[in-house]
Amino acid sequence: MIEREGLIQSTVEDVDKILEGTPSEIEHNRAIEATIAIQGEFEALIDSAARRQDSALILAERYAASKQQRKPAKEIVEAEYVELEAPAQPVLAPPLAPSDEATDDVGTQNSGQPQQ
């Protein structure tokens, strides 16, 4: 216990010596240099936070604009409608490939022969 008490007393004396000593000009310059470096880092962090905030505001504005554009579409979906009856005979789609019979002049035009 006596050792700890002596250690505490010596520590207090060491701190008092540090506080009594006046720092040199070089120490002041080092402290200013460190402060400038820290402030530069803070400015970079603040700029980054401002860019993130601006980006978030732009996204929020886009979301609000798109939400207002979707309102009329929602009204159209909820509109009244009448179901139509199915036709008596199914409607046939046009053929995908041409038939063997030449019904138009495309074949003769592409063959290089004059048209009749």
BAVOVEX-882848 format. One record per residue: residue number from 1; residue in one letter; z negated, y, x of N, C-alpha, C in turn. Coordinates in steps of 0.02 Angstrom, whole numbers, plus 32768, in hexadecimal, padded with zeros to 4 digits. Layout:
<atoms>
atom num NUM; residu A; n_pz Z; n_py Y; n_px X; ca_pz Z; ca_py Y; ca_px X; c_pz Z; c_py Y; c_px X
...
</atoms>
This chain:
<atoms>
atom num 1; residu M; n_pz 8000; n_py 7FC4; n_px 8029; ca_pz 8000; ca_py 8000; ca_px 8000; c_pz 8000; c_py 803F; c_px 802B
atom num 2; residu I; n_pz 7FDC; n_py 803B; n_px 8063; ca_pz 7FD8; ca_py 8074; ca_px 8090; c_pz 801C; c_py 8080; c_px 80B0
atom num 3; residu E; n_pz 8042; n_py 804B; n_px 80BD; ca_pz 8085; ca_py 8053; ca_px 80DB; c_pz 80B3; c_py 8078; c_px 80AA
atom num 4; residu R; n_pz 80AF; n_py 8067; n_px 806B; ca_pz 80DA; ca_py 8088; ca_px 803A; c_pz 80C8; c_py 80D1; c_px 8033
atom num 5; residu E; n_pz 8088; n_py 80DF; n_px 8035; ca_pz 8072; ca_py 8124; ca_px 802E; c_pz 808C; c_py 814D; c_px 806A
atom num 6; residu G; n_pz 808A; n_py 8130; n_px 80A4; ca_pz 80A3; ca_py 8153; ca_px 80E0; c_pz 80EE; c_py 815D; c_px 80DC
atom num 7; residu L; n_pz 8111; n_py 812B; n_px 80C0; ca_pz 815A; ca_py 8131; ca_px 80B8; c_pz 816B; c_py 8169; c_px 8087
atom num 8; residu I; n_pz 8145; n_py 816D; n_px 8051; ca_pz 8151; ca_py 81A2; ca_px 8020; c_pz 8144; c_py 81E6; c_px 803F
atom num 9; residu Q; n_pz 810F; n_py 81ED; n_px 8065; ca_pz 80FF; ca_py 822C; ca_px 8086; c_pz 8136; c_py 8240; c_px 80B7
atom num 10; residu S; n_pz 814F; n_py 8210; n_px 80DE; ca_pz 8184; ca_py 8220; ca_px 810E; c_pz 81C5; c_py 8233; c_px 80EB
atom num 11; residu T; n_pz 81D1; n_py 8213; n_px 80B2; ca_pz 820E; ca_py 8223; ca_px 808C; c_pz 820A; c_py 826A; c_px 8072
atom num 12; residu V; n_pz 81D0; n_py 827E; n_px 805A; ca_pz 81C8; ca_py 82C2; ca_px 8040; c_pz 81D3; c_py 82F4; c_px 8079
atom num 13; residu E; n_pz 81B9; n_py 82E6; n_px 80B3; ca_pz 81C2; ca_py 8312; ca_px 80ED; c_pz 820B; c_py 8316; c_px 8101
atom num 14; residu D; n_pz 822E; n_py 82DD; n_px 80FE; ca_pz 8276; ca_py 82DD; ca_px 8110; c_pz 829E; c_py 8308; c_px 80DF
atom num 15; residu V; n_pz 828E; n_py 8302; n_px 809F; ca_pz 82B1; ca_py 832A; ca_px 806D; c_pz 82A2; c_py 8373; c_px 8077
atom num 16; residu D; n_pz 8264; n_py 8384; n_px 8087; ca_pz 8252; ca_py 83CA; ca_px 8093; c_pz 8279; c_py 83E6; c_px 80CF
atom num 17; residu K; n_pz 8282; n_py 83BE; n_px 8103; ca_pz 82A8; ca_py 83D4; ca_px 813E; c_pz 82F1; c_py 83E1; c_px 812B
atom num 18; residu I; n_pz 830C; n_py 83B5; n_px 8102; ca_pz 8352; ca_py 83BD; ca_px 80ED; c_pz 835A; c_py 83FD; c_px 80C4
atom num 19; residu L; n_pz 832A; n_py 840A; n_px 8098; ca_pz 832E; ca_py 8445; ca_px 806E; c_pz 8323; c_py 8485; c_px 8096
atom num 20; residu E; n_pz 82FC; n_py 8483; n_px 80CB; ca_pz 82EF; ca_py 84BE; ca_px 80F4; c_pz 832B; c_py 84D0; c_px 8120
atom num 21; residu G; n_pz 8350; n_py 849E; n_px 8135; ca_pz 8388; ca_py 84A9; ca_px 8162; c_pz 83C1; c_py 84CD; c_px 813D
atom num 22; residu T; n_pz 83E0; n_py 84FC; n_px 815E; ca_pz 8419; ca_py 851F; ca_px 8140; c_pz 8459; c_py 84FB; c_px 8155
atom num 23; residu P; n_pz 8486; n_py 84EF; n_px 8126; ca_pz 84C3; ca_py 84CB; ca_px 8137; c_pz 84F2; c_py 84F7; c_px 8161
atom num 24; residu S; n_pz 8518; n_py 84D7; n_px 818B; ca_pz 8547; ca_py 84FC; ca_px 81B5; c_pz 8586; c_py 850C; c_px 818D
atom num 25; residu E; n_pz 85B1; n_py 8534; n_px 81AA; ca_pz 85F0; ca_py 8546; ca_px 8189; c_pz 861D; c_py 8509; c_px 817F
atom num 26; residu I; n_pz 861B; n_py 84DC; n_px 81AE; ca_pz 8644; ca_py 849F; ca_px 81A9; c_pz 862C; c_py 8475; c_px 816E
atom num 27; residu E; n_pz 85EB; n_py 8470; n_px 8165; ca_pz 85D0; ca_py 8449; ca_px 812C; c_pz 85E5; c_py 8469; c_px 80EA
atom num 28; residu H; n_pz 85E4; n_py 84AD; n_px 80E8; ca_pz 85FA; ca_py 84D1; ca_px 80AB; c_pz 8644; c_py 84C1; c_px 809E
atom num 29; residu N; n_pz 866C; n_py 84C3; n_px 80D2; ca_pz 86B4; ca_py 84B6; ca_px 80CA; c_pz 86C0; c_py 846F; c_px 80B1
atom num 30; residu R; n_pz 869B; n_py 843F; n_px 80CB; ca_pz 86A2; ca_py 83F9; ca_px 80B4; c_pz 868E; c_py 83F3; c_px 806B
atom num 31; residu A; n_pz 8659; n_py 8415; n_px 8057; ca_pz 8643; ca_py 8413; ca_px 8012; c_pz 8678; c_py 8432; c_px 7FE4
atom num 32; residu I; n_pz 8695; n_py 846A; n_px 7FF9; ca_pz 86C9; ca_py 848B; ca_px 7FD0; c_pz 8706; c_py 845E; c_px 7FCB
atom num 33; residu E; n_pz 871A; n_py 843E; n_px 8003; ca_pz 8753; ca_py 8412; ca_px 8003; c_pz 8748; c_py 83D7; c_px 7FD3
atom num 34; residu A; n_pz 870D; n_py 83BA; n_px 7FD4; ca_pz 86FD; ca_py 8383; ca_px 7FA7; c_pz 86FF; c_py 839A; c_px 7F5E
atom num 35; residu T; n_pz 86E5; n_py 83D7; n_px 7F52; ca_pz 86E5; ca_py 83F2; ca_px 7F0E; c_pz 872C; c_py 83FD; c_px 7EF5
atom num 36; residu I; n_pz 8757; n_py 8417; n_px 7F20; ca_pz 879D; ca_py 8423; ca_px 7F0D; c_pz 87BF; c_py 83E1; c_px 7EFC
atom num 37; residu A; n_pz 87B3; n_py 83AE; n_px 7F24; ca_pz 87D2; ca_py 836C; ca_px 7F17; c_pz 87BA; c_py 8350; c_px 7ED4
atom num 38; residu I; n_pz 877A; n_py 8356; n_px 7EC6; ca_pz 875F; ca_py 833D; ca_px 7E87; c_pz 877D; c_py 8364; c_px 7E4C
atom num 39; residu Q; n_pz 8782; n_py 83A7; n_px 7E53; ca_pz 879E; ca_py 83CF; ca_px 7E1D; c_pz 87E8; c_py 83BD; c_px 7E12
atom num 40; residu G; n_pz 880D; n_py 83AE; n_px 7E47; ca_pz 8852; ca_py 8399; ca_px 7E3E; c_pz 8857; c_py 8358; c_px 7E17
atom num 41; residu E; n_pz 882A; n_py 832A; n_px 7E25; ca_pz 8829; ca_py 82EB; ca_px 7DFF; c_pz 8817; c_py 82F7; c_px 7DB6
atom num 42; residu F; n_pz 87E8; n_py 8324; n_px 7DAB; ca_pz 87D5; ca_py 8335; ca_px 7D65; c_pz 8810; c_py 8354; c_px 7D40
atom num 43; residu E; n_pz 8835; n_py 8380; n_px 7D61; ca_pz 8870; ca_py 839F; ca_px 7D41; c_pz 88A4; c_py 836B; c_px 7D2F
atom num 44; residu A; n_pz 88AF; n_py 833B; n_px 7D5C; ca_pz 88DF; ca_py 8306; ca_px 7D4E; c_pz 88C8; c_py 82DC; c_px 7D12
atom num 45; residu L; n_pz 8888; n_py 82CE; n_px 7D0E; ca_pz 886E; ca_py 82A8; ca_px 7CD4; c_pz 8874; c_py 82D0; c_px 7C94
atom num 46; residu I; n_pz 8867; n_py 8311; n_px 7C97; ca_pz 886D; ca_py 833B; ca_px 7C5C; c_pz 88B5; c_py 833F; c_px 7C45
atom num 47; residu D; n_pz 88E5; n_py 8347; n_px 7C74; ca_pz 892C; ca_py 8349; ca_px 7C62; c_pz 8941; c_py 8307; c_px 7C42
atom num 48; residu S; n_pz 892A; n_py 82D0; n_px 7C5D; ca_pz 893B; ca_py 828F; ca_px 7C42; c_pz 8920; c_py 8288; c_px 7BFA
atom num 49; residu A; n_pz 88E3; n_py 829E; n_px 7BF0; ca_pz 88C5; ca_py 829A; ca_px 7BAD; c_pz 88EB; c_py 82C7; c_px 7B7C
atom num 50; residu A; n_pz 8901; n_py 8302; n_px 7B93; ca_pz 8927; ca_py 832F; ca_px 7B67; c_pz 896A; c_py 8310; c_px 7B54
atom num 51; residu R; n_pz 898C; n_py 82EF; n_px 7B84; ca_pz 89CB; ca_py 82CE; ca_px 7B74; c_pz 89C1; c_py 8296; c_px 7B42
atom num 52; residu R; n_pz 898B; n_py 826F; n_px 7B4B; ca_pz 897E; ca_py 8239; ca_px 7B1B; c_pz 8970; c_py 8256; c_px 7AD5
atom num 53; residu Q; n_pz 894B; n_py 828D; n_px 7AD2; ca_pz 893C; ca_py 82AC; ca_px 7A92; c_pz 897C; c_py 82C7; c_px 7A71
atom num 54; residu D; n_pz 89A8; n_py 82E7; n_px 7A99; ca_pz 89E7; ca_py 8300; ca_px 7A7D; c_pz 8A11; c_py 82C7; c_px 7A63
atom num 55; residu S; n_pz 8A14; n_py 8290; n_px 7A88; ca_pz 8A3B; ca_py 8256; ca_px 7A72; c_pz 8A1E; c_py 8239; c_px 7A31
atom num 56; residu A; n_pz 89DD; n_py 8236; n_px 7A2C; ca_pz 89BE; ca_py 821C; ca_px 79F0; c_pz 89CC; c_py 8249; c_px 79B4
atom num 57; residu L; n_pz 89CC; n_py 828B; n_px 79BF; ca_pz 89DB; ca_py 82BA; ca_px 7988; c_pz 8A23; c_py 82B3; c_px 7971
atom num 58; residu I; n_pz 8A51; n_py 82AA; n_px 79A0; ca_pz 8A98; ca_py 82A1; ca_px 798E; c_pz 8AA0; c_py 8261; c_px 7965
atom num 59; residu L; n_pz 8A7F; n_py 822B; n_px 797A; ca_pz 8A84; ca_py 81ED; ca_px 7954; c_pz 8A65; c_py 81F4; c_px 790F
atom num 60; residu A; n_pz 8A2F; n_py 8219; n_px 7909; ca_pz 8A0F; ca_py 8224; ca_px 78C8; c_pz 8A3E; c_py 824C; c_px 789A
atom num 61; residu E; n_pz 8A5F; n_py 827E; n_px 78B6; ca_pz 8A8E; ca_py 82A6; ca_px 788E; c_pz 8AC9; c_py 827C; c_px 7877
atom num 62; residu R; n_pz 8AE3; n_py 8251; n_px 78A3; ca_pz 8B1B; ca_py 8225; ca_px 7890; c_pz 8B05; c_py 81F5; c_px 7859
atom num 63; residu Y; n_pz 8AC9; n_py 81DB; n_px 785F; ca_pz 8AB0; ca_py 81AD; ca_px 782C; c_pz 8AAA; c_py 81D0; c_px 77E8
atom num 64; residu A; n_pz 8A8F; n_py 820D; n_px 77E9; ca_pz 8A87; ca_py 8232; ca_px 77AA; c_pz 8ACB; c_py 8241; c_px 778B
atom num 65; residu A; n_pz 8AFC; n_py 8253; n_px 77B5; ca_pz 8B3F; ca_py 8262; ca_px 779C; c_pz 8B60; c_py 8223; c_px 777E
atom num 66; residu S; n_pz 8B58; n_py 81EB; n_px 77A0; ca_pz 8B77; ca_py 81AD; ca_px 7787; c_pz 8B54; c_py 8196; c_px 7747
atom num 67; residu K; n_pz 8B14; n_py 81A3; n_px 7742; ca_pz 8AF0; ca_py 8190; ca_px 7705; c_pz 8B08; c_py 81B8; c_px 76C9
atom num 68; residu Q; n_pz 8B17; n_py 81F8; n_px 76D4; ca_pz 8B31; ca_py 8221; ca_px 769D; c_pz 8B78; c_py 820C; c_px 768B
atom num 69; residu Q; n_pz 8B9F; n_py 81F5; n_px 76BC; ca_pz 8BE3; ca_py 81DF; ca_px 76AD; c_pz 8BE2; c_py 819E; c_px 7686
atom num 70; residu R; n_pz 8BAF; n_py 8175; n_px 7690; ca_pz 8BAB; ca_py 8135; ca_px 766D; c_pz 8B95; c_py 813D; c_px 7625
atom num 71; residu K; n_pz 8B78; n_py 8176; n_px 7612; ca_pz 8B60; ca_py 8180; ca_px 75CE; c_pz 8B97; c_py 8178; c_px 759A
atom num 72; residu P; n_pz 8BD0; n_py 8199; n_px 75A1; ca_pz 8C05; ca_py 8190; ca_px 756F; c_pz 8C1E; c_py 8148; c_px 756B
atom num 73; residu A; n_pz 8C21; n_py 8127; n_px 75A3; ca_pz 8C37; ca_py 80E1; ca_px 75A3; c_pz 8C07; c_py 80B6; c_px 757A
atom num 74; residu K; n_pz 8BC7; n_py 80C4; n_px 7580; ca_pz 8B96; ca_py 809E; ca_px 7559; c_pz 8B9F; c_py 80AA; c_px 750F
atom num 75; residu E; n_pz 8BAE; n_py 80E8; n_px 74FD; ca_pz 8BBA; ca_py 80F9; ca_px 74B6; c_pz 8BF8; c_py 80D4; c_px 749C
atom num 76; residu I; n_pz 8C2B; n_py 80CE; n_px 74C6; ca_pz 8C68; ca_py 80AB; ca_px 74B1; c_pz 8C5A; c_py 8061; c_px 74A6
atom num 77; residu V; n_pz 8C33; n_py 8043; n_px 74D2; ca_pz 8C23; ca_py 7FFD; ca_px 74CC; c_pz 8BFB; c_py 7FF0; c_px 748C
atom num 78; residu E; n_pz 8BD1; n_py 801E; n_px 7479; ca_pz 8BA8; ca_py 8015; ca_px 743E; c_pz 8BCB; c_py 802D; c_px 73FE
atom num 79; residu A; n_pz 8C0A; n_py 803F; n_px 7401; ca_pz 8C2F; ca_py 8058; ca_px 73C7; c_pz 8C3D; c_py 801F; c_px 7397
atom num 80; residu E; n_pz 8C4F; n_py 8031; n_px 7359; ca_pz 8C60; ca_py 7FFE; ca_px 7326; c_pz 8CA6; c_py 7FE3; c_px 7334
atom num 81; residu Y; n_pz 8CB1; n_py 7FA5; n_px 7320; ca_pz 8CF2; ca_py 7F86; ca_px 732B; c_pz 8CFF; c_py 7F54; c_px 72F2
atom num 82; residu V; n_pz 8D3F; n_py 7F43; n_px 72EB; ca_pz 8D54; ca_py 7F13; ca_px 72B8; c_pz 8D77; c_py 7EDA; c_px 72DC
atom num 83; residu E; n_pz 8D62; n_py 7E9C; n_px 72CE; ca_pz 8D82; ca_py 7E62; ca_px 72EE; c_pz 8DC3; c_py 7E52; c_px 72C9
atom num 84; residu L; n_pz 8DF7; n_py 7E45; n_px 72EF; ca_pz 8E38; ca_py 7E34; ca_px 72D3; c_pz 8E3C; c_py 7DE8; c_px 72CB
atom num 85; residu E; n_pz 8E63; n_py 7DD4; n_px 729A; ca_pz 8E6C; ca_py 7D8C; ca_px 7290; c_pz 8E9F; c_py 7D72; c_px 72C3
atom num 86; residu A; n_pz 8E98; n_py 7D34; n_px 72D5; ca_pz 8EC6; ca_py 7D15; ca_px 7304; c_pz 8F0A; c_py 7D0E; c_px 72E3
atom num 87; residu P; n_pz 8F41; n_py 7D16; n_px 7308; ca_pz 8F84; ca_py 7D0E; ca_px 72EA; c_pz 8F8F; c_py 7CC6; c_px 72D4
atom num 88; residu A; n_pz 8FBA; n_py 7CBD; n_px 72A1; ca_pz 8FC8; ca_py 7C7B; ca_px 7286; c_pz 8FE8; c_py 7C4E; c_px 72BB
atom num 89; residu Q; n_pz 9018; n_py 7C68; n_px 72E0; ca_pz 9039; ca_py 7C41; ca_px 7314; c_pz 9026; c_py 7C61; c_px 7358
atom num 90; residu P; n_pz 9019; n_py 7C39; n_px 738A; ca_pz 9007; ca_py 7C56; ca_px 73CB; c_pz 9042; c_py 7C7B; c_px 73E9
atom num 91; residu V; n_pz 9033; n_py 7CB0; n_px 740D; ca_pz 9067; ca_py 7CD8; ca_px 742E; c_pz 9075; c_py 7CB6; c_px 7471
atom num 92; residu L; n_pz 90B5; n_py 7CA8; n_px 747D; ca_pz 90C9; ca_py 7C86; ca_px 74BB; c_pz 90D7; c_py 7CBA; c_px 74F1
atom num 93; residu A; n_pz 90C1; n_py 7CAA; n_px 752C; ca_pz 90CE; ca_py 7CD6; ca_px 7565; c_pz 9116; c_py 7CCB; c_px 757D
atom num 94; residu P; n_pz 9134; n_py 7CFD; n_px 759C; ca_pz 9178; ca_py 7CF4; ca_px 75B6; c_pz 9177; c_py 7CC0; c_px 75EE
atom num 95; residu P; n_pz 91AF; n_py 7C9E; n_px 75F9; ca_pz 91B1; ca_py 7C6A; ca_px 762E; c_pz 91A8; c_py 7C8A; c_px 7673
atom num 96; residu L; n_pz 9188; n_py 7C64; n_px 769E; ca_pz 917C; ca_py 7C7D; ca_px 76E2; c_pz 91B9; c_py 7C74; c_px 770F
atom num 97; residu A; n_pz 91E1; n_py 7C3F; n_px 7704; ca_pz 921C; ca_py 7C33; ca_px 772D; c_pz 925A; c_py 7C3D; c_px 7701
atom num 98; residu P; n_pz 9291; n_py 7C52; n_px 771F; ca_pz 92CE; ca_py 7C5C; ca_px 76F6; c_pz 92EA; c_py 7C18; c_px 76DF
atom num 99; residu S; n_pz 930A; n_py 7C1A; n_px 76A6; ca_pz 9327; ca_py 7BDC; ca_px 768B; c_pz 9369; c_py 7BCD; c_px 76AF
atom num 100; residu D; n_pz 9384; n_py 7B91; n_px 76A4; ca_pz 93C3; ca_py 7B7D; ca_px 76C5; c_pz 93FE; c_py 7BA5; c_px 76AB
atom num 101; residu E; n_pz 93FA; n_py 7BBD; n_px 766F; ca_pz 9432; ca_py 7BE3; ca_px 7652; c_pz 942F; c_py 7C2A; c_px 766C
atom num 102; residu A; n_pz 9468; n_py 7C43; n_px 7682; ca_pz 946B; ca_py 7C89; ca_px 7699; c_pz 9474; c_py 7CB5; c_px 765D
atom num 103; residu T; n_pz 9441; n_py 7CDB; n_px 764D; ca_pz 9444; ca_py 7D06; ca_px 7612; c_pz 944E; c_py 7D4E; c_px 7626
atom num 104; residu D; n_pz 944B; n_py 7D5D; n_px 7667; ca_pz 9454; ca_py 7DA2; ca_px 767C; c_pz 9485; c_py 7DA4; c_px 76B6
atom num 105; residu D; n_pz 9496; n_py 7DDE; n_px 76CD; ca_pz 94C7; ca_py 7DE6; ca_px 7702; c_pz 94A8; c_py 7DE8; c_px 7748
atom num 106; residu V; n_pz 946A; n_py 7DDB; n_px 774E; ca_pz 9449; ca_py 7DE0; ca_px 778F; c_pz 9466; c_py 7DAC; c_px 77C0
atom num 107; residu G; n_pz 9474; n_py 7D70; n_px 77A8; ca_pz 948F; ca_py 7D3D; ca_px 77D3; c_pz 94D3; c_py 7D4F; c_px 77F0
atom num 108; residu T; n_pz 94FE; n_py 7D6D; n_px 77CA; ca_pz 9540; ca_py 7D7F; ca_px 77E2; c_pz 953C; c_py 7DBC; c_px 780F
atom num 109; residu Q; n_pz 950E; n_py 7DE7; n_px 7804; ca_pz 9507; ca_py 7E23; ca_px 782D; c_pz 94F0; c_py 7E11; c_px 7873
atom num 110; residu N; n_pz 94C5; n_py 7DE0; n_px 7879; ca_pz 94A9; ca_py 7DCE; ca_px 78B9; c_pz 94D7; c_py 7D9F; c_px 78E1
atom num 111; residu S; n_pz 950A; n_py 7D81; n_px 78C2; ca_pz 9534; ca_py 7D50; ca_px 78E5; c_pz 956A; c_py 7D72; c_px 790F
atom num 112; residu G; n_pz 9573; n_py 7DB1; n_px 790A; ca_pz 95A6; ca_py 7DD4; ca_px 7930; c_pz 95EA; c_py 7DD5; c_px 790F
atom num 113; residu Q; n_pz 95F0; n_py 7DB9; n_px 78D4; ca_pz 962F; ca_py 7DB8; ca_px 78B0; c_pz 9630; c_py 7DF5; c_px 7881
atom num 114; residu P; n_pz 966B; n_py 7E0E; n_px 7875; ca_pz 966E; ca_py 7E49; ca_px 7848; c_pz 965C; c_py 7E35; c_px 7800
atom num 115; residu Q; n_pz 9641; n_py 7E64; n_px 77DE; ca_pz 962A; ca_py 7E58; ca_px 779A; c_pz 9666; c_py 7E5A; c_px 776B
atom num 116; residu Q; n_pz 9667; n_py 7E2E; n_px 7737; ca_pz 969F; ca_py 7E2B; ca_px 7708; c_pz 968F; c_py 7E4A; c_px 76C6
</atoms>
